[in-house]
Structure formats: C-alpha cells, structure tokens
C-alpha cells in the first residue's frame, strides 16, 4: 500500500474497527470510548503505514484549518521588521500550524485583507505593523482580529504586543549615567509613538538619578515626522550643541541610522567616541551598529521575542498577560559608551 495513500478507511479495515474509532484514536478524542489496547494498535499501525491526516478534511469538519492568518501593514516589505514574521513562523510550525500572510496598502483595505484570510478558515488572525503605532481598525476587522503585533488599538479592545519603549529609554539612559555622563542630548524621532515614549523614559531616568535635564537638548533628528525620506537635522544640531560653553558628554540617538549620522557629525567637530562624547541608540540594526567605529551600544528591538510570544498566544498556549503586553528590549553593549 502506498504510504501517501493510507486513509482512515484503510486502517479501520485492517483492524476490524469503525472509521469513527480510528479517527478518535488518532485525534486524541477521549469522548470516543475504546480499550487502551485498541487505541495503541490503531496508532501503531498508522505509524507503520505512514498515515498522514487530511488536514483539509479535518478543517472542514471542525470549521477551522491549522492556519494562522496575518494582516501585515508594510511588515513583509521591511527587512528589519521581518524578524517578527520569521520568529512567528518558526514558532507556530512546532505546533503543526502554517502561516498565511496578506498585506494592506496599494488600494487593498484591512477589511479586504481580513476577508481574503477568512476564506482559509484560520484558527486566528493577527494584525502586524512595521513600526510601533496606534491603529484605528474598522469595526468588521476588529471583530475578526485576535491580536495586534507591534501596534495597539485606539482602545484596549484587542490584545496587543508592543515594544517596551519607555523602559528601553530608561535603561539606556541609566547606562550612560552609570558611565559617568551627566550632560546627555537626545536626537529623537519626531512624530512617532516610539519617540514620544522614549522621551518619557529619557526624562524619567534623569529624574530618578537626580540629574537636571536641559529641555532644549531633546531635539528632532529630522524636519517633520521621521522617515528615511525626511530631511536630516543631525549635522546642524550637533554643530549647535557643541558651539557653546556647555557641551553634551553623551548623545542618545533615536535609532541606529541617526547614530550613523551623529558619528559623522562628531568627527567634523574633531571629537572622539567615546572619549569626548559617548553615543548610544535604539534598534540594533546590526549592519550599522556592529560596523561603526567604534561599534555602537544600542537597545535591540524585541521583534523576535514579539514573534515568539504572538505564536504562543495564537497557538493557544496562554492568553496575553494584559490588554497591552510590553515586550522588553535588550541592551547590546559595544564600545561607544
């Protein structure tokens, strides 16, 4: 008998039991009563003949397929943020589940993307974004989405996994203070939720340490909302910060790309890192952070951890700890502090 063609009927005929009994033994359905020896014989023969369940048929009977759907807002087009998807996919596979992803944008609405996924009868649908933001989902989508990843709703109606931005800023600012830095400037990410929360953490760490903060030293790294296309203000800010008698002894950067520019701006001022000025950042974008001279101390975004935690929740291994569950960053020590 060909291994790929073994069916429940074949197993039932070989053992002289009903198809229902075979199905119950292989699915672990304890409501179908049988002797333990019968259950063992069914499973043993199924292993011997290479039986593989028909997942489509099972899904049709149960009303769901072994699939998790992801509505991705730009996520699969961003190399850095795909760490979420990679970790999520690897984790759900250990539970025998597959991932189906559809993207929004280019005229495709969230409702359309959710509708496409629902045709696969997934066990659950999640909504994921490329950067931390607040998303106002339309009502039909809200009813279908079980979890938000790297974003949160306008209320707490849908559980969300987000980076612990404020805590990360407190951690990296404390690290600078522990290194003896007392005059810290912050070139932040204007217009982004991450920037707002990180500024809160930056202030909180100063207050905790009893160090006076210079409000004017929290500055936007770009003109307008931060993006790769926005005009950088880094060089002019660094020139201005070092033009007066009171100068920073550390610069915290909104992300590693900003840090890259800060390195260049400090060198124009003939300043050494970290001897004259310590530099720290967020993201741990390794192709930048590890290759700078000196290598950059930074807070690693918890994208892999968010992917694994999302898989755990959607595979049914535990509910979110709270409506908005914050996933901590990881401090990556290098040589810039």
N, C-alpha and C positions, 0 to 999 in steps of 0.2 A: 504494500500500500504506500503511495507517495506521501512523504511526510507533510507536504504542504496541503494535502487534500483531506487530512483527517478531520472528521466532523463529530459533533455530539452524537449523531445517529450511529456513526461507526463505533464509537466507544460503547454506546448503550447496547448495540447488537452483539459485540464481542463479550460483554459481561452479563448479558441477560437481564438488564435493568432498564428502567424507563429513561427517556431523554431528560425528564424533569429531575430525576435523581442524579444523573451525571452533571447537569447544569448546577444543581445545588452543591454538589461536592466540590466542583471546580471554582465556584464563585464564593464559597465560604458561607452560603446561606444556611444558617442554623435552623431556620423555620421548616426546612425540608428534612424530615426525620429519616435517619438511616443508621445502621450499625457502623461503629468506627472502622471495622474491618472492610466494610463496603466502601466507605469514603477513601480509605488508604488504597484499596485495589483500583479504584477509579483514577486517582491521582497518579498512581504508579504506571498504569497503562497509558495515561495521557502523556506522561514524561517519556515513556519508552517509544511511543509512536510519533512524538514531536507535535502534539496537538497545539495549535495556536488559536486563541479565541477570536471570533469575528467581532471586532470592536464596533463596526458599523451596525451590525445587527443588535448587539447588546445596547448600544446607544439609542437605537430606535425604540427598544423595549423600555429603557429607563427614562427616555426623554432628554438625556444629555450624552455628550460624547466626551472621551478623555482628552479634552482640549481646553486650554486657557486662551482667551482672546485678549489682545492688547490693542487699544486705540492709541496710536503714537502721534503726538503733536511734534513733528520735526525730529523725533528721537533717533530714528534709524538713519538719518542723513548726517548725524554729527558723530565723528569718530570717538570723541571723548565720552559722550553720554551713552554710547552703545555698550559701555561696561554694565549698565543696568540690565540691558537685554541679554547679554552674554551670560551673566550670573544667573538671571532668572531662568533662562532656557536650560542651562546645565542642571539647575536645582530641580525643576519640575520633571525632568526626564527620569530622575531617580524614583519618582512616583508613577512612572509609566504614562506620563502626560505629555502632550505636544503643545506647541505654542503657535498660534496663528496671529500675525500682526497686520494691521491695516493703518494707513496714515491719513491724517487730515491735511487740509491745505489744497491749493490748486483747484479751488472750487468744490472740493469734497467736504461736506459738513460733518460734524461729530455724529449727528443722527444717521447720516448715510453710512458712515463707517461702522457704527454700532449695528445697524440693520444688516450689513454685509456679514458681520461676525455671527449674528444670531442665527443665520442660515446653517451654520456649522453645529448648532446646538451645544455651545461650550458650557463647561461647568461654571465658569465665571468670566467676567470681562473686567479688565482694568484700564485705566486711562493714565498715560505717562507723558511727561513733557521733557524737553531738552534742558531746561533750566528751571530752578525753583520759582514758582509763581502762583498767584491766586487765579483760579479759573472759575468762571461762572458758566457751568454746564446747563444746557437746555433741559427742560423737565423730562422729556422722553428718555434722554440719555442718562439722567440722574437715576431713573428707575431701573436701568439695566446695569449700571456700573457698580461693582462691588468694592473697588479700591482705587485710590488715586496715588500715583507714584511720582515723586519729585515735584509735587504740586499739592495744593489744597483747595477746597471749595470756598465759596463765599460764606458758607456756614459750616457747621460740623456734621452735616447730614450724611456724608460719605466718609468712611475711614481713610486716612491719608498717611503716607510715609514721606517724610521730608528731611533734608539735611539739618542738623542742629547748628544753624548759622551763628546764633548769638553765642552759644557755648564755645564754638570754634574760635571766634574772635577773642573771647575772654582768655582762652588757652594760649593762643599765640602772643597776645599782648603780655600776659603774665610771663611767658618765656623771655620776651625782650626785657622786661623789668628785672627778672632774675639775672639776666646777663649784665645788669648794671646800667641799662639805658633808661633815661628819665625824660628825655625830650623826643617824643615819638610823633612823627607826622603820619597821616593816613591818606593815601590816594585811593579813594573808594570808587565803587561802580555806581554812578548816578542813575536813578530811575529804575533800579532793580530791587526787588524784595530782599535779595541776599545782601545788597549794600546797606539797606535800612537796618536789617537785623544785626549785621556785623558792626555797624557804627554803634549800636546799643551795647554790644559786648565790649567794644573798644573802650567806651566810656565807663562801663561797669568795672572793668579791670583797673582803670586808673583810680576810680573811687575806692575800690577795695584796698589798693596799695597806698592810698592817701597821697597820690601824686596829682598835682594840678595839671589839668588838660588845657592846651591852647586851642580854643574852638576853631580859630582860623586855619589850623593845621589839618583839619579834616576837609579835604578838597576833592572835587570830582576829577577823575582821570581823563574824562572826555567831555566835549561840549555836547550837551543834550544827553539823552538816555544812552547808556553804554552799549556799544556793539562794535564788531570788528570794523565797521564802516564809519563810525563816528570819529570826528577829528580829535586827535590826542592833545591833551593839555600837559602831558607829563614833563616835557623839557622845560616849558616856561614856568611850571610850578616849582620844579627842582631849582631852577635858576633863582627864582624869587625867594624860596625858603633859605637859600644859602647866601643871600645878598646882605642880610642884616647881621647885627652883632649876636643875636640869639639864634643858634642854628640847631636843627634836629641832630640827634645822635643815632636815630633809627628811623626807617621808613617802612611802614606796613603797606603792602600793595593789595589792591582789590582782587587780583588774580596773577597768575604767573606771566601772562602777556604784559601786564602793566609792569611787573618786576623786571622783565627783559628791557623795557624802555628806561626804567629807573637806573639800571646798571649803566646804560649808555650815557644817561644824563649826568650821573655822578662822576663818570670818567671825564666828561667835559669840564667838570669842576675840579679835576685833579684830586679827587677823593678816593680813598681805598675802602674796599669792603672786606671784612667788617671792621678793620682798624679804625677808620674815621666814622663810618656810618654802617650800622647793621641793617640788613634788608630781610624782610620776611613776607610771606604771601599766603595765598589760598589756591587750591586746586590739585597740586602735584601733577601737573601736566609734564610727564617725565621727559619728553623730548625737549622741553625747555628747561625745567628745573634742574635736571641732572647734568645738563651740558653747559650751564652757565659757569663762569669762572669768577669767584668760587661757586660751587654748587649751592642751590637755593634751599633754605629751610622754609618749609611750607606745610599747610594743612591739607591733607589728602581728602578730597570729596568722597563721601561714603557710597558711591554708586554701586559697587559690587555688593556691599552689605545691604543696600536697599533692594537690590535684585533678589538676593537670597531670602530676605525677610518677606518680600512680596510673594515669592514662591511658597514659602512656608504657610503664609496666611491663606492663599488661594487654593493650595492643595489640601487644606482642611486640618492643618497641624496646630492651629491656635489662632485665636482672634487677635486683632490689634490690641496692644496694651491700653490704648486710649484713642479718642477720636482722631487726634493728630499725634502720631508717634514720631518723635525726632530721633534720627539715626546719627550717632556721633562721628565727627571727622577723626582722622588720625594724624598726629604730629609726626612729620618726617624731618628729622634733624640732619642738616648737612653743614656747610661751612660758612654761611653768610651771616650768622649771628655770633 
